[in-house]
Amino acid sequence: MGSNVRKMAKKRKLEIRHLHDMIEEDDKEIAMYSKLLKLNRKTGQSLYKAFEAEGLGDLLELCDRTEQSLAKANWTKEETAERRPPKKKNKEREIIQEAPDVQERKKAKATSESKAEVVKTHSSTDAVVQSKAVRKPVPANEDNAGPSTVELSAKELENQKEKKIQIENLTKALKGAINKISESNIVPICRQVEDLFLSVSKRDVKQIFTDLLFTFCSTPILLHNRLLVSIAALVTVLHSKLKGEITAFLVEAFVSRLEERRKANDKSEEGSYALNNGYVFLGYLTALKVAGSKLLFEIANALFQSFSAKDVEILLHFFRGKNNFCFVPIEFISMSHGFMLRKSSPIELKKLLSTAQAKAKEAQTSERMQTLTTLLMNDMNNIKNNHASKLSNYDPELIEHAMRMVRSLIGGCTVEPPVGFGLQDVLDAPVKGRWWIVGSSFEVERFKRTSGNSKQENKSENFRADLLLLARKNRMNTDLRRHIFCTIMSSEDYLNALQNLLKLNLKGAQEREIIHILFICCLNEKKYNPFYALVVQAFCKYHRRFVLTTRYAVWDKLKVISTLKKGRRQNFASLLASLLGSLSLPVTVLKTIDFADIESDVVKFLRLTFIALLLQYPDDALKQCFGVLRENSALWPLRDGIRLFLQRFFIKESSDSNDALKRRVLMLDEFLVPRESYCL
C-alpha cells in the first residue's frame, strides 16, 4: 500500500514539473514575440494598448475573463471540499474488543489515508497552475457554473455599452470635422483624424470616416468642385501621413458601393447626382495621386460596356465640364480633362475612343441619348486632337492649386504611392482576397498547362492572332519572349515601345531578354529597320545596365558571325554602326576582335560596319566616338588594330569612285595619331 502511494506522489510531481516546463516555454514564446512586436516593456499595458489600437481589445478581455472564471471555479471547488463535515472517528467506542491483528491492520490503513490526504492537499495547491496551463472548460452541470456566466454576461453588457458610447462620440467628432471642411481647416481636421486613428480602434475610424464621406458625397444635389477638391485634398494628406492605411479602405468602399448602386438600375437615380458626385470624387483622388490610373480606366470601360443614359451622363463628367462642373479624368496630375490622359497613356485613350465609337452606333434613338452621345464623342475627339479651346469650362488651375496646397501641407513627409488596385480587383476581393493589404490572403489564378492553346492565356490574350503567329515564326518559344516580342511589335514608335517594355516590370535575366529579342528582331528583318536601333539606344540612355547587356549581345553575335547569312550580317552591321555613332555603345566593344589574325567573314562584317559608320555620321560625331582610343594609352593596341584595318581595306584597296569614304578614313587616321607623332 505504501509503495503505491509513493508511486502516485512521484507521478504527480512529474506531471507538475511538466506543467511548469510548459508554462516556461509559453513565457519564452511570449517574450520572443513581444520583442519582435516591440512590446517587451516592464508593464503589460503596452500589449493591451497595441491590441486595442488594432481593434482586438475584446479578445484580451475575453481571455482574461475566462482565466479568472476558471481560477474562481477551482477556488470554490476547494472551499466546498473543505466545508464538508468530517467523518466520525469515534467508532472505537462502539467496538468493545478487537483482535490485536485487526487493530494493526486499521493503524496501517489510517496511516495510508493520512498520506493520501497530504497528497490531496498538495494537489489542491497546484489546481490554479493546472487550470492556467490546460484551460479545461468548466462543465455546465456543476453548481459553480451559474455565477461565472452571470458575471461574464454582466461584463459583456457593460463593455457593449462602453463601446456604443465610444462609437457615438467618434461619429460625432468625425461628422463635425467633415461638416467644417474647407481649405483653411484642412490642417486641424487632418490632425484631429490622425489623433483619433492612433488613439482609438483603427477599424472603427476607417469604417466611420468612410461611411460619413460616402453619405456626404451621395447627396442628390450636384456638389461644387472646390468642396470635392477640399475633401480630396484632406484624404491625400491623410494618405501620406497614415501610409495609405485609411485611403485603401476608403477607395475600395467607394468603388464597390458606387458600382453596386449603378448596377441596381434604380429609377430614383435618374434625377439624382449621387453617382455623379461619387465618381467625380474618385476622379479628384486620382488627380491627386491617391488612386491609380488603372482604377478609372476600368471604371470608364465598365461605363462604356453598359452605356445607358446615366452612364453616358457620368462619362461626360469624365471628359468635360457640365453646369460649371469640372471632372478630372484618369491619371491627371496638373490639368483637368483628358489632355494628361492623352499624354500619359495614348493607347488606353485610343481604346476608349474606339469603344465609344462602337457603342455610339448602337445607342438608342431617343433624343436625349443622341444628344449626350454627340457631346461625348465631340469631347473625346477634341481631346484626341489636342483642341483644348473647343472644350467648355476648361480650367486646369483648380487641380494645380490643389496640388500646390497638398505639397505644402505634407511638408517633409514622404509621399505615399497611389493604391494600385483596379475595379476588377475590388469586385473579385470577396473571392480572391485583397493583395494590396499586407498580410492578407490572396488567391492567384492558376492556369492549366496541359494544352498548348491555353498556356498562359493572361499574357497572350491581349495581342492579335497575327502577332502571335509572327512570334511563333521567330521562334519565341517561351511565354516571356512571346510577350516581349508582341509588345515591341504592337508599339507605335520607339518611345512607346520603351514605355510599354518598362511597364512589364521585369527583373534580372528576364529584363536582359529585351535586348536579345531586339537584336533577333533586327537581324530577322528582310531589310534593315532603324526602329530596333532606336529602341536599343533608348534603353542604353535609360540606364547603364542596358549598356552592359547590349555589349554582351554584340559579343555573342560576333562569336557566330561566320554562321550568319548575308542579309542578317548586313542588318547586324547597320545596327552596330548606329549604336556606335549615337554613342550608345563605346568603340571598345570591338576589343574582342583580333585585327592581326582576322577571318574573311569578320572582314566583310567590319567593312559593312565602318562604311555605314563613316558615311552616315559627321566628323564631330566620329571624333567623339573614337576619341577614347586617342586619349587612353591602354587602348592603343585596339587603336592600332583599327588603323591597320582601315589602311589595308579602305585606303590601299579602295577605288577612286568613293572619295567621300576615303576622305573620312584619312581624317579618322590622322585624328587617332596626329601627324607630329605619326610613325609606322
FIRO-241420 format. One record per atom (N, C-alpha, C): y, z, x. Coordinates in steps of 0.05 Angstrom, whole numbers, plus 5000, padded with zeros to 4 digits. Layout:
BEGIN
YZX...
END
This chain:
BEGIN
497650005016500050005000502550005017502550165038504850185056505349925071503149785078503449525092504749315074504049315049505249125030508249175027509049425026511849495023513349395048512249445072513549355096513849045097511748905088511948615087514148515069514248645045516348565026519148615037519448845050522048915061522848725084520848655100521348465122522048185111520648105090521247845078523947845066524748065054527348085042529548075063529148195085531148185107531447905117529147755120529347485129530947305109530447355083531947205063534947265065535647515068538447585070539747465095538247475117539247355142539647055138537846925124538046635119540546575102541046745082543346705065545946745081546046945099548346975116548846735134546646625145546946385161548046145146547046125121548145905104551145945099551946195093554746245088556446185113555446255137556846195162557145895166555045745160555245455162557245335143557345445118559345355099562145415109562545655121565145725131566045545154564045465171564745285193565545005182564144905161564844645150567644665137568144885123570744915110572944915131572445065153574445075175574844795187572744645190572944375202574544195184573844185158575344005140578244095136578644355135581444455133583044385157581744375181583144295205583843995204581943835194582443545192584643495171584743655150586743615130589343775136589343905160591744055168592344275149590244425140590544645122589544905135589144905161588045145174590145345181591145485160593145695164591845965160593346175167592246445164591746515135593446435118593146485089591946245075590746285052589546075037591445945018594046005018595845894998596345595003596145505028596645225034594545045021592045145020589944995007590444964977591345174964591945164936594344974931596344984948598644804945597844514948596044464967595244194972593644084948591844254936590344174913592144134889594144314886595944284863597644034866598443964891600043724895598543474888595843474891594143244884593143254856594043454841593143474813590343604810589443754830586743864829586844174829589044284819589344574818587344694798586844554776584944654756582144684768581444514787578744524798578344784814580344864830580145114845580145354826581745344805581845564786579045594773577845364766575245374753573145504772573245424797571345534817571745834820574345914822574846204824573946364800574446244776573546394752570446414751569146194759566146204758565146414778566346424802565446614822565946904812568346954800568947224790567047304768566447114750564647174728561847244737560847094757558147144768558147414782560147474798560247734811560447964791562047924769562248134749559648174734558147944730555547964716553648134732553448084758551648234775552448534776555148584777556048854777555349004752555748884729555049014703551949054701550448874713547548904712546649144728548049194751547349424767548149684753550549674740551449914725549549984703548549794688546749854666544049954677543249854700540749954712541050244721543350324731543750594739544050794716545150694693545550874670543050924653540750784660538350824645537251114649536151244629535151524632532751534651532751724670530451744689527951824675525751754689523051824678522552124681521052224662520352514663518552584686519352784701517852864725516453134721516453224696515153484691512353454680510953234688508153204679506353404693507353514715505553704729505153964712507154034695506954274678504754234657504353994648502353944627499553954638499253894664496653884676496054164687493954294679493254564687491954564714489954394717488554384742487854094749488054034773487353764783485753784808484253594812482553584836484353534860483553644883485253604907485553314915483353154912483652864920485552714901485552804875487452674856490352734863490852984871493553054879494452904904492652854923493352694947494152404939492452294921493052014912495752004899496452204883499052204869501352234889500952394910503052424930503552164945501352024951501651764965503151564947502451564921503751384902506751454899507451714899510251794897511851694922510651714946512051624970512551324969510551174959510850884957513050804937513150964915515250904895518050964906518251174922520851234934521751024954519850914969520450694988521350444972519950394950520650154934523450184923524250434915526950474905529050434927528350514951530150464974530650164978528450014976528649724979530249604957529749714932531249604909534249664911534949904920537849964923539049794945537549734966538549554988538949274978537149184960537448914949539848894930540349114916542649104897545249074911545549184936548049154950548548864959546448714962546748424970546748244946546948344923546948164899549447984898551748094906554247934906554047714927552947774950552647564971550747344962548547424948546647224939547847054917549347184899550647024877552746834888554146904910556146724921554846494936552446544948551246324963549646144945548046254927546346094910547745994885549546164873551146094850549346004826547446164819545846104796547346184770547246014750548746074725547446304710549046454696548146684681546946584655544446664647543346574622545046644598544946484578546646524555545646744537543046814539541847004520542147294530543447334554543747614564546147744551546148004553548348154539550948124553550948074580553448064594554747794593553647584579554747324578557147304559557347474540559447464520562147514530562747734544565447794553566547594573564747484591565747294611566747034598565246934578566046684565568646734550569046964538571447024524573847024543573447154567575647164586576246884596574146714601574646444610576246284590575446304565576946154544579846244542580246504544583046604543584646504567583546504590584946404614585446104611583545954600583945664596586245614577586345774555588545734536591245794549591346004566593846064580594645834599592545734613593145514632594045264617592845204594593644974579596545004569597245244560600045294551601945254574601245364598603045334621603245044629601044894627601044614634602744454615602544524589604144384569607144434573607844684579610644744584611644604609609944594630610744454655611244154650609444024634609743744628612243694612612843874592615243834576617743864593617844054612620144084629620343834648618043734658618143504675619143254660618243224635619143004619622143014614623143254608626043284603627643214628626643304651628143254676628242954682625942824680625842534686627342364666627142444641628542294620631542324623632442564630635342594635636242434659634542414679635342264703635541964697633541864681633641574675635941504656636641684638638841634619641541624634641741764657644241774671644441564694642541374694642341204717644641004718645740964742647840774748647940734778649640554788649740504816650740754831652540904819653641144833651741374832649741384814647941614811645241564822644841344836642141284847641241484867643041574885642341764906641442034895643042164878642042424867639542394850639342174835636942144819634442094836634841944858632541904877631642164889633542334897632842594908631442764888632342764863631042924843628142834838627742574836625042474831623242524856624442504879622842554904622042854905623843034898623243314899621043384878621243264854619143304834616443194843616542964856614042844865612643014886614143144903613043304924612343594916613543684894613043964886611143994862611143794844609443814821607043614825605243614806602843434808603843144809602843004830603642724833602742544810600442604800599342444778601142464754602042704748603742744724606442614728607542624752610242504757609942194755607942084766607541794764607241704735605541844721604941764693607441794675608842014677611142064660613441874668613941834694616041664703615541374693613041284695612341014686612640984656611741184641611941174612614841164603616541324615619341324608620741054614620140944638621340694645620440464627617840464620616840254603618040274575618340524565619640564539622540474540623840534562626640454565626940154565625140014579625339724581624239574557622739714540621439594517623239604492625839644495627539644472627839364461628039334435628139064423630738914429632839054438635338914444635238814473636938624479637038504506638638684525637438784546638738964564640438804584642538924594644338794612643138764640644038564654642938514681643338744700645838854701646439054720644939314715644339374690642739604684639939584695638739344691636039304701635939294732638139184744638239174773638539454784640039634770640339904779637640054778636140014757633440134755631640034777631739764781630039644802630839744830633439794834634339904860633340184864633240344842632140614844629240614852627740434839624840404845624440314873626240134883625940034910626440254931628340424926628840644944626540834944625440894921623041064919620640934932620540674931618340524944618340574974620640584987620840635015620640935022621741105005621741385011618941515007617541424986614941544980612641374988613141165004611040995016609240854995610440764974609040594954607140744936607041014937605141154920605741134891608341134884609141124856609640844847610440664864611040394856608540224850606440264865603940114859602940184831603040444824602140524797604040414776606640414782608640324762608340024757608039864778607839574774605239504760603039634767600539584754600639644724601839874718602039954690603839764674606039684686607839494672606439224667605039124687603738864684601538874662599839084663597639104644598739144616600839304612601839354585603239104574604838964591606138724582604238504574602138474591600138264584598638344559598138594555596738684530598438624506601038684507602838634485603238334480603238184502603737894499601237754486598837844494596437714483595737814455597138034446596538134419597637944397599537774404600737584385601837724360603237944365604438094343606937944333607137914307609437774296612037934299611838194303614338344307615638284334614138164353615238094379616937844379616937694357618337444356621337484358622437674343625337714344626137934363624238044379624838264397625038154426626538304442626838234470625438434488623438574477622038774493620438644516618938434510617438294531619338164551621538054542623437934560624538134580625338364570626338574588624238664608621738684599619638774618619138574640618938314633618538114653620938074671623338104660625738094677625738314697624938554688624838784707622838734729620538614723618638544744619838334763621438154752622737954769624638084789626238284780628038424798626538584819624338704811622638844831621638654852620938404844620038214864622438124882624738094870627138014886627838224906627338484900628038704918625638784935623538614936621238644954619638894948619438964922617539174914614839054906614938834891612538694884612338434900610038324903609638084918609937834901610137604915610537354901608037264886605737354896603237284883603137374854604337604848604237714821605637534801608137454808609637294789608737004788607636904809606436644808604136634787602436844788600236854769601236904741603337064738604437104711605536844700606936694717608036434708605836244700603636234715601436064708600136154682599936424678598836514652600636444629603236454632605136374611604936074606604535914626604235624622601635564609599535714614596935664601597035704571598335924563598435974534600635794521603035794533605235614526605935624496606335864486607335894459610335894459611535924436614535934434615636174449614236404446615136644460614836614490612636484498612136444527614236264539614936054525617035874535619736014537620236194518622736344520622736534544620436654550620336824574620536654599619336414599619436244622622336144628623936114607626736044611628136264626627336514622628536734638627636724667625436574672624636544700626436364715627636164702629035954716631935914708632936064689635736024682636936274670639436284666640736504652641036424623640636624605640936574576642436804564644536734550646336934538647437124560648436994581649537144604647437324616644937214617642737374627641337224649641137344672640037204696637437334704635437164705632837264714632237174743631137354759630537284786627637214788626836974794624036904794622636984819620636824825618536914844619536914873619037134886619537174915622337104922624337204908627137154915628237384931629737334951630737544969633737584965635237374966638137404964639437224943637937054929639036874909637436894884638736854861637336844836636336564831634736544810633536284802631536184822630935924820628635824835629135704862631535734873632135594898630735724922630535984922629036114943626036054940625136034915622335954910621835674921623735494917623435224927623335224958624835404970624835415000622435555011621535774998619435935010616635825003616235724979613635624972613835374955614335144967614734904952612134804939609934864951607334764939606834904912607235164911606835314886608835214865611235164873613235064854612434784844611334624861610334364853608034384833606234574839604034614820605034704793607034894793608134984768609534754752610934584767612234354754610234164742608134104756606033924745604734054720604234314722603034454698604934444675607634484680609534484659609834204646609633994662609833724651607333664634605033754642602633714626602733864600603734114601603934274576606134174558608334064570610533964553609633724536607833564546606833344530605133434507603833664510602033774489603533974471606134004474607634204460607734134430608334344414608534304385610934134378610934024354613033844346615333984332615334244331617434384318620034354334622234374320624834324332625534534353624934784347625535004366623834974391621234904388619534874411620434634428621234414416622234194432624734254447626534414435629034484449628434664472626734864468626035044491624634894513622834714506621334564527623234384542625134254529627134084542628834244562629734474553631334644571629734734595627234804590625534904612625134674633624434434623623934214642626434134657628734144644631234074658631834274680631434524674631934734695630034704718627534654713625534634735626134384751626934164739627533924754630033964771632034114761634434174776633834344800632034534797631234704819629634534840627934354830626434194848628234004864630333894851632133714864634533844878634534114878636634274891639434214879639534204853642134164839642934434827644234594843645034864834647334854814649034654817651434644800650734574771648334464766647534394739646234624724645834844737644635074724646835264713646535344689648535524676648135814686650435954688650436234695649036294722649336114740648136144767649936334783648836574789650436774803648736924823648636834848646936964868648137234878650637294871651937524881650637784871649337774847648138014836645938124853644137944862641838034878642838104906644737954917645738014943647038294944648538354923649738624921647538834919645438784904643338984901641839024928641438804943640038834969641738994988644338944989646139105007646139394999646139444973646139724964643539864971641239724968638739844975638539905005639439715021639439765050641040005058643340045046645040275053643740535043642340525021641040775010638540845026637040645035634640705051635440825078637440715091638340815116636340755138635640965154633840935176630940945169630240975143627540985134626140715138623640715146622240465149621740325122622140065122621839915097618939875091618139945067615339925059614839635050612539515058611939235049611339235019611739005006611238984977608339014971607739104947604939124938603838834935601438804944600338534947598438444926598038594905596138514885597438314865595738164851596637974832595838044804596337864785595737914757592737934753591237754766588337764762587138014774588238114796587238374807587738604787589938604774590538814754588638794730588138554721586338524698583438594705582638544730579838604739579538884750581739044750581639314762579639494748579339494721577339674709574539604717573939354725571239274732570739284762572639164777572239144806573439364822575439504811576839714826579539624836580839804849583639754859583539764890583539524902583339504931585939594944588239604930590739674942591139974944589340134933589440424936587540514958588640664977587040755000584940954990582340894996580241074988578941004962580040804947578940734922576640544925574640564907572340384908573140114898572039914911572639634904570139464908569439304888567139134888567838854897566738764919567338504930565338304918566438074910564637864899562737774920560237744911558137654929557137384918557037184936556336914928553536854936552136704920549436634925549436414946547636434966547436244988544936074986543636074963541135924961541635624959543635534945544135254942546535174959546534924968548634834985551234784970551034724944553534664928555134914922553735144920555135384912555935564936555735464960556335624984559335664987560135914985562935994989564835834971564335854945565935704926568835794925569336044933572036144931573936004951572935884972574635744991574735444987572535334978572435044976573234934949573435114928574035014902577034944899578735024918581534964915582334694927580434554939581034294951579734074936580733834940579733594925577033524936575533364920572833284929572933084952575032914953575132724975575732865002577233085001577733235026575133375035573633475017571133605024569133395036569133155024567432945035568332855063570932845067572032775093571432995114571433235105570733455123567833445131566133365113563233335119562833105138564332895136564132665154565032735182566932915184567933005210566333235221564133295209562233495218563433775219564833835198565834115194563634265179561834375195559334485183559734765171561334935184561735205173563935205152563935405136565935435115568735475126568935625149571435665161572635405171571035235183572034975194572834795171571334795149572034635126574634725114575034985113577535095101579935025118579635045145581834975163582434675161580334515161580634225160582034145134581234245112582434175086585334275084585834505096588634605097590434415113589434325135591034135152591533875137589433765125589633505112591233515086591433735073592933755048595833845052596733875077599433955083601333715081603833765074605733555071606933475098607533655116608533595142607533815161608433795187607333975207608234255202610734295192611634575186610034695163609534535143607834635121605034695130603934535148601334585159601334855175603434895191603635145206603735385188605235365166605535585148602935645133601535435124599035465109596835575127596735485152594635585170595135875178597635955181598236235187597636415164597836315139597236475116594236535113592536395129589736455128589136725140590936835157590637095170588037115186587536915202585236915219585737075244583637195255583837355279581737265300582537295325580637255347579536975348576836955349575536705352576036515328576336635305576936465281579636335284581636475295584236355299584236135319582536165340582335955361581135705350579635715328578435475317580635285307583035375301585135195290585834985311586235065336587034875357584734675363582234775363580034605369579634395346580134475322579834285299582134085300584534165308586733975310586133765332584833845354584033655374581933465363580033575348577933405337579033195318580833295301582133105281583732895295585132965316586832765330585032555344582832645356581132455370579532275352579032375327577432215308579132005293581732015296583331805283582931535296583031325279582731055290585130975307587531065299589931015313591331285317592631325340593831585346595831665325595631915316597432025296598932265308601532235312603032455325603232715308602232705283602332945266600933185279598533125291596933345302598233455327599633285343601033385366603333565358604733495336606933665327605933935317603633935304602534195295601734365318600434245339599734405362602234505377604334345379606834435391608034665375607934645349609034865332607435125337604835115340603235355346603935465373604235285393604935375420607635515421609535415405612135545404612035805388610135825369609936065352609036305368607036275386606036505401604736405427604836565447603736485473600736465473599436605455596436605455595436325448596936165433596035895426596335715450598135775469598435605493595835635509594835875512592335925527590035785513589835795486587735665472587935355475590335245475590634965480589834875508590335045528589434985555586434965556585035155544582135145545581034905529582434835508581534595493581834345510584034325525584434085543582334085565581734315576579734325598576934255587576334335562573734265551573533965547575633835539575533545536575433395562576733515583576633385610573833395622572333595615569533615625567833385614568333305589566733095576568232835573570132785591571832545588570232295592568132305607566532065612564831995588564332175569562832125545564532025522567132035524568831955502569131655501569231555477569631265473572531195479573030935479575630835487577830935468577430915442579430995423579931295424577831455427578231745429579631825455579031675476580331725502583331665500583931445486586831365483588331585467587031685445588331885429588732145445586732215461586932465477589132435498589432205510591532155530594232175517594632055493597232075480597832365471595732515462596132795454597032965478595632925501596333085525599133005535599832755534602532675543604632795525604132815499606032935481606333225486604233365492604333655497605733705524605333535544606733575569609633505567610333285554613033205551614733395535613533525515615033715498615133995510613934025534613834285549612134495534610434405515608634595502606434685521605634505539603734575560604934525587604434695607605334645634603634435647604834305668603334085682601034205698601034465702598834595717596134575702596134475678593634435663591934225677593134065695591633855709590433955735590634215741589634315766586534305768585134275746582234255747581233985756583033795758582233525767582433505797580333405810580333365839581333085845583833065853585032795857583932665882582732815900581532695924578932545919577432645900574832515893574832485862576032275853576532235824574732015814573632055790571831855778573431645764572031415758573431195745574331255717572731415701573431485674575931665674576031845693578332015695580831865704580431655721582731485729583831345705582131235688583031095664584631285646583531525643584831715625587531795636587731855663590231935674592331705674591431465677593331235675594531225648592931255627593931255600595831485595595131715606596831955602599531925615599531835640602131815655603831585644602531365635604131145623605531245598604131385580605331495556607531705563607031865583608932075590611431965603611131765621613431665635615131475618613931345599615431145583616731275558615631495548616631605523618731815526618931935550620832165554622932095574625332195572627532135590627132275617628932205636628632315663629032625664630832725648631233015648628833165638627433055618625033185608622833175629622632955644620532925664621133115687623633145695624233335717623733615709624233685684623733955674620734005673619133795666616233825664615033865692615833705712614533715738616133895757618134025749619834185767618334425778616334535764614834755774613234685798612434435801610834345825612634335850615234285846617034265868617834545878618034735861619135005869616935195879614635175868612535365875610735255897610735385920609135275942606135295938605335475920602435505915601335265899603135115887602334885871602834625886603334635912603834385927601334215930598834325931596534155931596333985906596934105882597033945858599233735858601533815870603733625872602933385889601633435912600833215930598733045916596933165901594933005887596132825866598132915851599432745831601032525845602432585867603832385882601932165893599732255903597732065913596731885891596232005868595231835846597331645836599831725835601931545825602431315845602431375872602831175891600430975892598131075889595730905891595430725867595830825842595130675818597630565803600030645812602430545798604330385815604330455841606230315859604830085873602530135885601229925901599829725882598729805859597329625842598929535818601429615816602929545793604129265796604529125773605728855774608728875770610028655776612928655773613928645744612028605725612828575697613728845685612729065696613429325684615329475704617729385705619729505724620529785715620629835688621430105679619430315688616930255685614830445694615030495724615330285740615430315769617930475777620130435763622530585769622230885763620830945741620331225734618531355754616531205764614631325784616131385810617831205819619331245843621231485840622531505816624331725811622731995812620431995800618832245799617832315827617032115843616032165870618332275887620632165885622932265900623832545891623432595865624132865855622233075865619633005867617633205876618033275905618633075922619133125950621632975957623833115962626432975968626132805994628032615997627932436020628232576047629932786047630332916073627833056083625933136064623533266073621033096068621532836063619332656056617832576082615332626082613632546105610832506095609532296103606832236096605132226122
END
